[in-house]
Amino acid sequence: MSDRCESRIATGTERTRATPAIRVRIGPVERSGTVVDLRDVSWDPIDGTGPAIVADDSSIASADPASSAATPASNSNDPRVERVLDRIRPAATAGRPRRRSRAQTGEPTVGSVSRDSGTVPKAEDETTCVTIACVRPSTSTAFDRVPARRSLRGLLAIVARERGHVASVGATIAARRRRLEEIDLPAVDLADARRKVASVGADIHDLRERAATIRGELTARRELEEDREAVRADLEATLTELSEAETARIAAKQDLDRARRAARHDRDRRERRLRLEDEIANLEREARRELAAAVHPAFRSTLEGLPIAVEAGSRPGEWCGPRTIAEIAAISLAGRRAPIVVVGNPAVGTESDGAGGDEGDDIATAALALGVPIVRL
Amino acid sequence: MLLVMVYSRAARTALRNACRSHEDVVVRRFGRAAVLEGTAYGAFLALRLRAAHGGDVQIERTSPFNEFEAVDAAVREAATAYAARDSPATPYAKFAAGTRHPDPETLRERPL
């Protein structure tokens, strides 16, 4: 953010300053450059840790607010990606989620990833280090990786915010948020009241059956002319109990009715909250549209400056060409000098995006032209 | 049947998803509410939503309404007559005044 002005120059058609280089070390492998391709690097023994990696992955997935906000299913968290991101973004800015994941996986909090031999099945995996020397990011975490976990419009909106644009509906959104916070929601829980009614109802059913049985026995004894005193007393007692239970049921029903009436007011509040939330979501969409539109011209000229078959569409968030390149270009507009982690092998199954030639070359070209270093995974 | 109503965005999404994947149990779906079959399975679906979203899910049991059973003829006739009134701006209280139709207060006090 502090070097926004400089980066604006850098994102022009002519590159005015060098793309910062990166140096990556994964165990014995060491690579450096402005585009570091790690796709061919064997991650053993990091990959070979089996269950430990799976546990690590799931803890990151649940702890990372960005991944839970996006659709986690469509963005399977590759533990290698998380590890590399972990190295690029310093722990202090990444905050709580990563510290939690470390605590869960028993990793030390130093600048390298080491695995405790106790969690690793293989004996030789005492320590596997991943170290990355690079410019540390100061921009939004949304820019850390490509594919980004949002639409290009959403990405451009964040770019616009980084560049100091403010949405006209911002104040309205803030006001709505404050109103939302003011809504105090008492718990609507009638379960106890319902349970009470049901249990008293069941008691009454049982008591009625018992009374009927006793009456039957009483009749039988009368016909047999046997002693009926004890049975009669039993019936008396049962009927008393029954009448008490019926009184209790009336009381329980009244309690439930009262609770229901009270719950109606609480639900009115919940309804208000839902309306506000919907309103905020609509305003946020409007803000994203507006912000994306604000940087669209810059985005367009950035793409025009690239010697790659990619161009901006007529509307913000639209583009034509490889998505990876479009996203890298958008991110570069935010003045990012730290590496972007480009995940996946776009050469596979991306014929539809019209890349035509080797997109790997395009990524390297874009990195150089836009001044953003790239780590490929 | 069971009437399930929701009061939050998350619960609304969950209801929509539940209805989509269990169409056989859904009698009718509205934006923020759904009518489910009066079976244990319908109850299971509704309770599952409530377990996940607590007070944001309201479940009510509905029963069919038979106006020939639930109310007497005077109410039915009043409704028909009022629907067919000449001037649409006339409120019911004014419409019923001085006629054989029950006044609104009487109707309000009479439970079904």
Interface residues (C-beta under 8 A of the other chain):
Chain A: L185 A187 V188 D189 A263 D266 R267 R270 E271 R273 L274 E277 D278 A281
Chain B: Y7 S8 R9 R12 R32 G54 G55 D56 Q58
